[in-house]
Amino acid sequence: MTQHASLTPERWAGFGRDQQILMIANEMNRASRLFGPEDRGRLASAYERILRLADLTVEVQPSRSLRRELLRWRELAGGVYLEPDLQAHRRLFRALLLLTPASAKQVPLLL
């Protein structure tokens, strides 16, 4: 069971859009340090959490346009989950941060 498996859509919806994106970004930031061959299991677990939070965000997102962008983003994240690639991860991380104004402010600090 992943860390966020028991997180309900109702509870997740209580967080603002910016907070939701930043919490996914937090998991992405943690995953950034797990691309060594010895960390593949931990990287897979991190990506399972990332995908779970993305799913929850899509589920509770009232904005159709953001929901559509998150679904596109999630598909690419699934590709990194299946075939880990640090450069693809960095591009995904940047794209995620650019989804909201509050998270975009973190780009110079994290990337």
C-alpha positions in Angstrom: 0.0 0.0 0.0 1.4 3.4 -1.0 1.6 6.2 1.4 -1.3 8.0 -0.2 -3.5 5.0 -0.8 -5.9 5.9 2.0 -6.2 9.6 1.0 -9.8 10.2 0.0 -10.9 12.5 -2.9 -13.0 14.4 -0.3 -9.9 15.2 1.8 -7.8 15.9 -1.3 -10.4 18.3 -2.6 -10.0 20.3 0.7 -6.6 21.4 -0.5 -6.4 24.2 -3.0 -5.3 23.7 -6.6 -1.9 25.2 -5.9 -1.4 23.0 -2.8 -2.3 19.9 -4.8 0.2 20.7 -7.5 2.9 21.6 -5.0 2.3 18.3 -3.1 2.8 16.3 -6.3 5.9 18.5 -7.0 7.2 17.5 -3.5 7.0 13.9 -4.5 8.7 14.7 -7.8 11.5 16.5 -5.9 12.0 13.5 -3.7 12.1 11.2 -6.8 14.8 13.4 -8.4 17.4 11.8 -6.0 16.4 8.2 -6.8 17.7 7.6 -10.3 20.7 5.6 -9.3 20.6 1.8 -10.1 20.4 1.0 -6.3 17.3 3.1 -5.9 15.0 1.6 -8.6 12.6 0.2 -6.1 12.3 3.4 -4.1 11.9 5.4 -7.4 9.0 3.1 -8.4 7.4 3.7 -5.0 7.9 7.5 -5.4 6.3 7.4 -8.9 3.4 5.3 -7.5 2.7 8.1 -5.0 3.1 10.8 -7.8 0.6 8.9 -10.0 -1.8 8.5 -7.1 -1.8 12.2 -6.3 -2.2 13.1 -10.0 -5.2 10.7 -10.2 -6.7 12.4 -7.1 -6.1 15.8 -8.5 -7.8 14.9 -11.8 -10.7 13.4 -10.0 -11.5 16.5 -7.9 -10.5 19.1 -10.4 -13.4 21.3 -11.5 -11.4 23.0 -14.3 -11.7 21.0 -17.5 -8.6 22.5 -19.1 -6.4 21.8 -16.1 -7.9 18.3 -15.8 -7.0 17.7 -19.5 -3.4 19.0 -19.0 -3.0 16.8 -15.9 -4.1 13.7 -17.8 -1.6 14.4 -20.5 1.1 15.0 -17.9 0.1 11.8 -16.1 0.5 9.8 -19.2 4.1 11.0 -19.6 4.7 10.3 -15.9 3.5 6.8 -16.4 6.2 6.4 -19.1 8.9 7.5 -16.7 7.5 5.0 -14.1 7.8 2.2 -16.7 11.2 3.3 -18.1 13.0 5.6 -15.7 14.8 8.5 -17.4 16.3 11.4 -15.4 16.0 13.9 -18.2 12.4 13.0 -18.9 11.7 13.3 -15.2 13.2 16.8 -15.1 11.1 17.9 -18.0 8.0 16.5 -16.3 8.9 18.2 -13.1 9.2 21.6 -14.9 5.9 21.1 -16.8 4.1 20.2 -13.5 5.4 23.3 -11.8 4.3 25.5 -14.7 0.6 24.4 -14.3 -0.2 27.1 -11.6 1.2 30.5 -10.8 2.1 29.6 -7.3 4.0 26.4 -8.3 5.7 28.2 -11.2 7.4 30.5 -8.6 9.3 27.3 -7.5 10.9 26.7 -10.8 14.1 28.8 -10.1 14.4 27.2 -6.7 14.0 23.6 -7.7 15.3 23.3 -11.2 
